[in-house]
Amino acid sequence: MPVPRRRSALVARLTGPRGGRSQAAILDDLRACILDGDVPPGSPIPVDAVAAAFGVSRIPVREALMTLIGEGLVDHRPNLGYRVAKLTAEEFGEIYLVREALETAAMRVAVGRARDEDHERAAAAHAALEAAVRAGDGRAYHRESRRFHLALIRPCRMRRLLHMLGTAWNMTEPLQPMTHIGPADRELLHRDHAAMLAAFTARDIDALIAACAAHHGRLQSYIALLPRDTGLFADSS
């Protein structure tokens, strides 16, 4: 007797009225499902089931998936089909190095261009992050951490740099790394955030860059300790 196939985690997220969606809307929906962390790396993406969920043919779904392959969010393997991209642990660490370089470049410019409303936006993001830390909510902490970092770099108003950083950040989102870090370690990361906010609002570039470097160094040490036996990382061989 054949073993029934498990329903794709991604298709399960596509329940509800979605008939007749445009290709752009299909792309946005698929990307959002992958980035919110409920569809783990390696999850299959069955084209027929996704097309049925959207009430469209396979063509716009395939075109959307090709775009997501270009963004590093989806893989395609001959005879096996599409799946949410799965990085090796080494590749994951490399992306964090790229993020640090881009974020540092953006912060150097953002400090001088930030307005009062940018400082207020950064303080509000930090307050939301503080609430997530106090609540012990790993998912909220992961979400608000990105919001806080973006609040510090968006004032650079360098569109291409921000796009590159967003693409690199998105590639790490399916794994939701901050949800795998314990409360004590989140507290230490949050202290880094407080130092970064203080330097940002004081327009102290040197202090901000130093705090950012310390923060990313801590992140790298935590990433190196993420469990390898969860199936979330690809085999390095």
C-alpha positions in Angstrom: 0.0 0.0 0.0 1.6 3.3 -1.0 2.5 5.8 1.8 0.4 8.9 1.5 2.4 12.0 0.7 2.5 14.8 3.4 0.9 18.0 2.4 3.4 20.7 1.6 3.8 23.2 4.5 3.7 26.0 1.9 0.5 24.8 0.2 -1.1 24.6 3.7 -0.3 28.4 4.1 -2.1 29.1 0.8 -5.6 28.2 2.0 -8.4 30.7 1.6 -9.8 32.6 -1.4 -6.9 33.3 -3.8 -8.5 32.6 -7.2 -7.3 34.5 -10.3 -4.3 36.1 -8.7 -1.9 38.0 -10.9 1.7 36.8 -11.4 3.0 39.7 -9.2 0.5 38.8 -6.5 1.5 35.1 -6.7 5.1 36.1 -6.4 4.4 38.3 -3.3 2.4 35.6 -1.6 4.9 32.9 -2.2 7.8 35.1 -1.0 5.8 36.1 2.1 5.1 32.5 3.0 8.7 31.6 2.7 10.0 34.6 4.7 7.6 34.3 7.7 9.3 31.2 9.0 6.4 28.7 8.8 7.8 27.0 5.7 11.2 25.6 6.8 14.2 25.2 4.4 13.8 22.1 2.2 10.0 22.2 2.2 8.7 20.9 -1.2 6.8 23.4 -3.4 4.5 21.2 -5.6 3.7 23.3 -8.7 0.3 21.7 -9.4 -1.0 22.1 -5.8 0.2 25.8 -5.7 -1.4 26.5 -9.0 -4.7 25.0 -7.8 -4.5 27.0 -4.6 -4.2 30.2 -6.6 -6.7 29.1 -9.2 -4.2 29.6 -12.1 -2.3 27.5 -14.5 1.2 26.2 -13.8 2.8 29.0 -16.0 2.6 32.0 -13.6 3.6 29.8 -10.7 6.7 28.6 -12.5 7.6 32.1 -13.5 7.2 33.3 -9.8 9.4 30.4 -8.7 12.1 31.3 -11.2 12.2 34.8 -9.7 12.5 33.3 -6.2 15.3 31.1 -7.4 17.1 34.2 -8.5 16.5 35.7 -5.0 18.1 32.6 -3.4 14.8 31.6 -1.7 13.9 28.6 -3.9 16.0 25.7 -5.3 15.1 23.4 -8.2 16.5 19.9 -8.7 15.8 17.8 -11.8 13.3 15.0 -11.1 12.7 16.3 -7.6 11.1 19.7 -8.3 11.1 22.9 -6.4 11.8 23.4 -2.7 12.5 26.2 -0.2 16.2 26.8 -0.5 18.4 25.1 2.1 21.8 26.6 2.8 24.8 24.8 4.2 26.0 26.0 7.7 29.0 27.5 5.9 26.9 29.4 3.4 24.7 30.7 6.2 27.7 32.1 8.0 28.9 33.7 4.8 25.7 35.5 4.3 26.0 37.0 7.8 29.4 38.3 6.8 27.9 39.9 3.7 25.1 41.4 5.9 27.7 42.9 8.3 29.6 44.5 5.4 26.6 46.0 3.8 25.0 47.1 7.1 28.2 48.8 8.2 28.5 50.7 4.9 24.8 51.8 5.2 25.2 52.9 8.9 28.2 55.1 8.1 26.0 57.2 5.8 22.7 56.8 7.7 24.1 58.5 10.9 24.7 61.8 9.0 21.5 61.7 7.0 19.1 60.7 9.8 16.4 63.1 10.8 14.6 63.4 14.1 11.8 61.2 12.8 14.4 58.5 12.0 15.6 58.6 15.6 12.0 58.2 16.8 11.5 55.3 14.5 14.6 53.6 15.7 13.6 54.1 19.3 10.1 52.7 18.7 11.6 49.6 17.0 13.9 49.1 20.0 11.0 49.4 22.3 9.1 46.7 20.4 12.3 44.5 20.5 12.5 45.1 24.3 8.9 43.9 24.6 9.7 40.7 22.7 12.8 40.0 24.9 10.7 40.5 28.1 7.9 38.3 26.8 10.4 35.5 25.8 8.8 35.5 22.4 11.4 34.1 19.9 9.4 34.7 16.8 8.6 38.3 17.8 12.2 38.9 18.7 13.3 37.6 15.3 10.8 39.9 13.5 11.5 43.0 15.6 15.3 42.5 15.4 15.1 43.0 11.6 12.8 46.0 12.0 15.3 47.6 14.4 18.3 47.0 12.2 16.4 48.5 9.2 15.5 51.5 11.3 19.2 52.2 11.7 20.2 51.8 8.0 17.2 53.1 6.0 18.2 56.7 6.6 21.2 56.2 4.3 18.6 56.3 1.5 21.0 54.3 -0.7 18.4 52.3 -2.7 20.7 49.8 -4.3 22.6 49.0 -1.1 19.4 48.6 0.8 18.1 46.2 -1.9 21.3 44.1 -1.7 21.1 44.0 2.0 17.4 43.0 1.9 18.1 40.2 -0.5 20.9 38.8 1.7 18.8 39.1 4.8 15.9 37.3 3.1 18.1 34.3 2.3 18.5 33.6 6.1 14.8 34.1 7.0 13.4 30.7 6.3 15.6 29.2 9.1 14.5 32.0 11.6 17.9 31.9 13.4 16.9 34.1 16.3 14.2 31.6 17.3 17.0 29.1 17.9 18.8 31.3 20.4 18.1 31.1 24.1 16.8 33.9 26.3 20.1 34.7 27.9 21.8 35.0 24.6 19.0 37.2 23.3 19.5 39.4 26.3 23.1 39.9 25.4 22.2 40.7 21.8 19.7 43.2 23.1 22.3 45.0 25.1 24.2 45.4 21.8 21.1 46.9 20.3 20.9 49.4 23.1 24.5 50.5 22.5 23.8 50.8 18.8 20.7 52.9 19.4 22.5 55.2 21.8 25.3 55.8 19.2 22.9 56.3 16.4 20.9 59.0 18.1 24.1 60.7 19.3 25.3 60.6 15.7 28.5 59.0 16.9 29.7 57.0 13.9 32.7 55.4 15.5 30.7 54.2 18.5 28.0 52.9 16.2 30.4 51.0 14.0 32.2 49.5 17.0 28.8 48.4 18.6 27.7 46.9 15.3 31.0 45.0 14.9 30.6 43.6 18.4 27.0 42.7 17.7 27.9 40.8 14.5 30.8 39.1 16.2 28.3 37.8 18.8 25.9 36.8 16.1 28.6 34.8 14.3 29.5 32.9 17.5 25.8 32.0 18.0 25.3 31.0 14.4 28.3 28.6 14.6 26.5 26.8 17.5 23.1 26.4 15.7 22.2 22.6 15.7 23.2 20.8 12.5 20.9 17.8 13.1 17.6 19.6 12.6 17.5 19.1 8.9 17.4 22.9 8.4 20.9 23.0 6.9 22.0 21.4 3.7 24.8 18.8 3.7 28.2 20.4 3.2 29.5 17.5 1.2 
